[in-house]
Amino acid sequence: MAGDLEGFNFEQRHGKDRVRVARVWRTPDGRNSMVEWEVSISLFSDCVDAYTRDDNSGIVATDTMKNTVYVKAKECSEQLSMEQFAILLAKHFTSYYKEVTAAVVKIVEKPWERVYVDGQPHEHGFKLGSEKHTTEVTVKKSGVVKLTSGIAGLSVLKTTKSGFEGFIRDKYTALPETQERMLATEVTASWRYSYDTLSSIPRDHLYFQERYMDVKKVLLNTFFGPPKEGVYSASVQSTLYQMARAVLARFPDISAVQLKMPNIHFLPVNISTKDNPSMVKFNDDVYLPTDEPHGSIQASLSRFWSRM
Ligand SMILES: O=c1[nH]c(=O)c2[nH]c(=O)[nH]c2[nH]1
């Protein structure tokens, strides 16, 4: 809520961050499903008097917000995507409280995956995976919605079919041109769905969970290319663009994609001494893995009428 306050601009919101909840669903035949979510809530409401007049009558206590996460999780007797849960929570806050004009709910899912034992999916066993599913939902009292989903920490690497040539060369440039290098990155992706009202959101409880899996597959397949021949990458920029374009081409209900792809360097190892000038001579075989510094490459791609 932005507004004029004693001649200043004033903006405020309040919420509860990092509310952790796990939910288990059990089917009669013995199959258990579970999720672990970290939920962050932010409410926009007219409670300026709390800041200026010690009047808290417009405040939904953040403790109440935390409790609501558990109550709503309890009420969800059927498994649902975290996007649907975020929408349900945000809808609750904007419809239940006359003071609340808009709610933002973010969720990060801990990547518990069903384990396979002797090639069989385990009924109630899970192990921690790596990349995380994220979502951010904004719901206004009017029913207008902004829905984004994403992936964080998707680490990928290929050992060939990557190069970097033709960049600016000047007196500060040392990097040789190459058609042969490792390409490693940790993808952070977010994409915006085109649904902009509560009533237009698909009702299927797991629709956005399936979308998440499908988007991840498209991103990975585009990064790696076919299993035998792969695909050549002329730069992180080029690969990033191909990945973003593939997502928009494949999913009509996604209107914008943002990708962050740091270039995580694997440096060629060459070691020489006076006595032994080629103790280790790099031949596309021994690398020094690094975390920092790393290249920082990001872009967003959206349909003409849309933005992230
Ligand atoms: O794919 C790359 N993009 C760059 O912008 C860049 N800059 C650099 O030093 N190496 C690379 N690689």
The ligand as an SDF file (V2000), in Angstrom:
LIG
                    3D

 12 13  0  0  0  0  0  0  0  0999 V2000
   29.4160  -18.2340  -22.8270 O   0  0  0  0  0  0  0  0  0  0  0  0
   30.1290  -17.2890  -22.4340 C   0  0  0  0  0  0  0  0  0  0  0  0
   29.5910  -16.0420  -22.4070 N   0  0  0  0  0  0  0  0  0  0  0  0
   30.3110  -14.9550  -21.9750 C   0  0  0  0  0  0  0  0  0  0  0  0
   29.7830  -13.8040  -21.9690 O   0  0  0  0  0  0  0  0  0  0  0  0
   31.6340  -15.1880  -21.5660 C   0  0  0  0  0  0  0  0  0  0  0  0
   32.6220  -14.3810  -21.1050 N   0  0  0  0  0  0  0  0  0  0  0  0
   33.7060  -15.1600  -20.8460 C   0  0  0  0  0  0  0  0  0  0  0  0
   34.7990  -14.7550  -20.3860 O   0  0  0  0  0  0  0  0  0  0  0  0
   33.4330  -16.4520  -21.1780 N   0  0  0  0  0  0  0  0  0  0  0  0
   32.1610  -16.4940  -21.6180 C   0  0  0  0  0  0  0  0  0  0  0  0
   31.3960  -17.5220  -22.0460 N   0  0  0  0  0  0  0  0  0  0  0  0
  1  2  2  0
  2  3  1  0
  2 12  1  0
  3  4  1  0
  4  5  2  0
  4  6  1  0
  6  7  1  0
  6 11  2  0
  7  8  1  0
  8  9  2  0
  8 10  1  0
 10 11  1  0
 11 12  1  0
M  END
$$$$
